[in-house]
Amino acid sequence: MPVPSEEDVYWMGRALEMAEAAAAHGEVPVGALVVRDGKLLGSGYNQPISARDPTAHAEIQAMREAASVVGNYRLVGTTLYVTLEPCVMCVGAMIHARVQRLVYGASEPKTGAVESRFRLLEEGQHNHRLEAEGGVLAERSAELLQGFFRERRRRPA
């Protein structure tokens, strides 16, 4: 695995702050950012419970904000940072938005759509190619998720 750049580590650290915000609101701790040319365009964290919206994943929230900022649903030349390997829905949205690069933290063995469960970026029928790099601050991302679920199992129903 290649050593992540300082820039990738910096932005993933910021995405982890968003994941902590999700946990503080009782949501699964996943955070995401959309960055272009060193500038933050959008950020988000998981909110499907509080928003009562199954599509309110961190990546979708960050892309919605970024699209609003740039005034276009196409996010050409952007990097999306997310603390957990994205699901099928989020990878599909990144392809449609023309995100250039994906950087994620922990792998998601149950529903990951980049390398773990599905390999959507390797499918040949898409007309957009998205670069992906996983494992950036993966231990911190995984620890945050594991701690969150450990705490939820301890609480009485």
C-alpha positions as CSV (number, residue, x, y, z in Angstrom):
1,M,0.0,0.0,0.0
2,P,1.4,3.4,-0.9
3,V,2.1,6.0,1.8
4,P,-0.7,8.6,1.7
5,S,0.2,12.1,1.0
6,E,0.2,14.8,3.7
7,E,-2.8,16.4,1.9
8,D,-4.7,13.1,2.0
9,V,-3.9,12.6,5.7
10,Y,-5.0,16.2,6.5
11,W,-8.3,16.0,4.7
12,M,-9.1,12.5,6.1
13,G,-8.4,14.0,9.6
14,R,-11.1,16.6,8.8
15,A,-13.4,13.8,7.6
16,L,-12.9,12.0,10.9
17,E,-14.1,15.2,12.6
18,M,-17.3,15.0,10.6
19,A,-17.6,11.3,11.6
20,E,-17.3,12.3,15.3
21,A,-20.1,14.8,14.7
22,A,-22.3,12.0,13.4
23,A,-21.6,9.8,16.5
24,A,-22.4,12.8,18.7
25,H,-25.8,12.9,17.0
26,G,-26.4,9.1,17.4
27,E,-25.6,8.4,13.8
28,V,-23.2,5.8,12.5
29,P,-19.9,7.7,12.5
30,V,-19.0,8.3,8.9
31,G,-17.8,11.6,7.6
32,A,-17.0,12.9,4.1
33,L,-15.6,15.9,2.4
34,V,-15.4,17.1,-1.3
35,V,-12.2,19.0,-2.1
36,R,-10.9,20.6,-5.2
37,D,-7.6,22.4,-5.6
38,G,-7.0,22.4,-1.8
39,K,-10.4,24.0,-1.2
40,L,-13.2,22.4,0.8
41,L,-16.4,22.5,-1.3
42,G,-18.7,20.3,0.8
43,S,-18.8,18.3,3.9
44,G,-21.3,15.9,5.5
45,Y,-21.8,13.1,7.9
46,N,-24.3,10.2,8.1
47,Q,-27.8,11.5,8.9
48,P,-30.2,8.8,7.7
49,I,-31.8,8.5,11.2
50,S,-32.2,12.1,12.0
51,A,-33.1,13.2,8.5
52,R,-35.4,10.2,8.1
53,D,-33.7,9.8,4.7
54,P,-32.1,6.5,3.6
55,T,-30.0,8.5,1.1
56,A,-28.5,10.8,3.7
57,H,-25.1,9.1,3.8
58,A,-22.0,11.2,4.5
59,E,-20.9,11.1,0.9
60,I,-24.2,12.2,-0.5
61,Q,-24.4,15.0,2.0
62,A,-21.0,16.2,1.0
63,M,-21.7,16.0,-2.7
64,R,-25.0,17.8,-2.4
65,E,-23.2,20.7,-0.6
66,A,-20.3,20.8,-3.1
67,A,-22.7,20.8,-6.1
68,S,-24.6,23.7,-4.5
69,V,-21.3,25.6,-4.0
70,V,-20.0,25.1,-7.5
71,G,-23.5,25.5,-9.1
72,N,-23.3,22.2,-11.0
73,Y,-24.1,18.6,-10.4
74,R,-20.8,17.6,-12.0
75,L,-18.0,17.7,-9.5
76,V,-15.1,17.4,-12.1
77,G,-11.6,17.6,-10.7
78,T,-12.7,16.8,-7.1
79,T,-11.5,14.4,-4.5
80,L,-14.0,12.9,-2.1
81,Y,-12.7,11.8,1.3
82,V,-14.7,9.5,3.4
83,T,-13.9,7.6,6.5
84,L,-15.5,4.3,5.4
85,E,-15.5,2.5,2.1
86,P,-18.6,3.7,0.2
87,C,-21.7,1.6,-0.5
88,V,-23.2,0.9,-4.0
89,M,-25.4,4.0,-3.8
90,C,-22.6,6.3,-3.0
91,V,-20.2,4.9,-5.5
92,G,-22.9,5.3,-8.2
93,A,-23.5,8.9,-7.2
94,M,-19.7,9.6,-7.4
95,I,-19.6,8.2,-10.9
96,H,-22.6,10.3,-12.0
97,A,-21.1,13.4,-10.4
98,R,-17.8,12.8,-12.2
99,V,-15.8,12.9,-9.0
100,Q,-12.2,12.4,-10.1
101,R,-10.8,10.6,-7.0
102,L,-12.0,8.8,-4.0
103,V,-9.9,8.4,-0.8
104,Y,-11.4,6.4,2.0
105,G,-10.4,5.1,5.4
106,A,-11.6,1.8,6.7
107,S,-12.8,-1.1,4.5
108,E,-16.5,-2.1,4.8
109,P,-16.6,-5.9,4.5
110,K,-20.4,-6.2,4.4
111,T,-21.4,-3.5,1.9
112,G,-18.2,-1.9,0.5
113,A,-18.5,-1.2,-3.2
114,V,-14.9,-0.5,-4.1
115,E,-12.9,-3.5,-2.9
116,S,-14.5,-5.4,-0.1
117,R,-17.9,-6.7,-1.3
118,F,-18.4,-5.3,-4.7
119,R,-15.9,-3.8,-7.2
120,L,-18.0,-1.2,-9.0
121,L,-15.1,0.9,-10.1
122,E,-13.7,-2.0,-12.0
123,E,-16.9,-2.4,-14.1
124,G,-16.2,-1.6,-17.7
125,Q,-19.6,-0.2,-18.7
126,H,-19.2,3.2,-16.9
127,N,-18.1,6.1,-19.1
128,H,-16.3,7.7,-16.2
129,R,-13.3,6.3,-14.4
130,L,-12.8,7.2,-10.8
131,E,-9.5,6.7,-9.1
132,A,-9.6,5.2,-5.6
133,E,-7.3,4.8,-2.7
134,G,-8.3,3.1,0.6
135,G,-6.7,2.7,3.9
136,V,-5.9,6.4,4.7
137,L,-6.2,6.7,8.5
138,A,-8.0,3.4,8.4
139,E,-7.2,2.4,12.0
140,R,-8.7,5.7,13.4
141,S,-11.7,5.3,11.2
142,A,-12.2,1.6,12.3
143,E,-11.7,2.4,15.9
144,L,-14.3,5.2,15.8
145,L,-16.8,2.8,14.2
146,Q,-16.0,-0.1,16.6
147,G,-16.3,2.1,19.6
148,F,-19.7,3.4,18.4
149,F,-21.1,0.0,17.9
150,R,-19.6,-1.4,21.1
151,E,-21.3,1.4,23.1
152,R,-24.7,0.8,21.3
153,R,-24.5,-2.9,22.3
154,R,-24.0,-2.0,25.9
155,R,-27.0,0.3,26.1
156,P,-30.3,-1.4,27.1
157,A,-32.9,-1.4,24.4
